[in-house]
Amino acid sequence: MADPARVLVTDDSAMARRWCRHVLEGAGFVVEEALNGIEALEKVLAAPFDLILVDVNMPRMDGMTFLRTLRRQSLPQGGIPALVASTEGGEQDRAAARAAGANFYLVKPLTEEVLLAHVAALTGRLA
């Protein structure tokens, strides 16, 4: 049996990180957290992840800048699937996320079912 998928949840909201951790760990995923894009970059370069869940609006480095920076790296980590979740729901926001390198864009608030379906699709497994 394969090891559980590792997900990096990047959001400046402690409540959002805690909810994502609860849902994902409950489904068997291994979860790590980052408070902003800079911390997420450090964690991605230090350990392998199967998926990054990232918020857009964060201090120090926002989610779009993080994704653009990650995608520009000529490292294996640059290809990690990314799921953007934001309260911004306009088509321009979705287009910006795609341009930055997001695989999917979800509008908050998320439901457990939607989060798990997208995480499963991007990791190829439920846990």
Secondary structure, DSSP 4 states (H G I P E B T S, - for coil): -PPPPEEEEE-S-HHHHHHHHHHHHHTT-EEEEESSHHHHHHHHHHS--SEEEE-S--SSS-HHHHHHHHHHS-SGGGG--EEEEES--SHHHHHHHHHHT-SEEEESSPPHHHHHHHHHHHHTS--
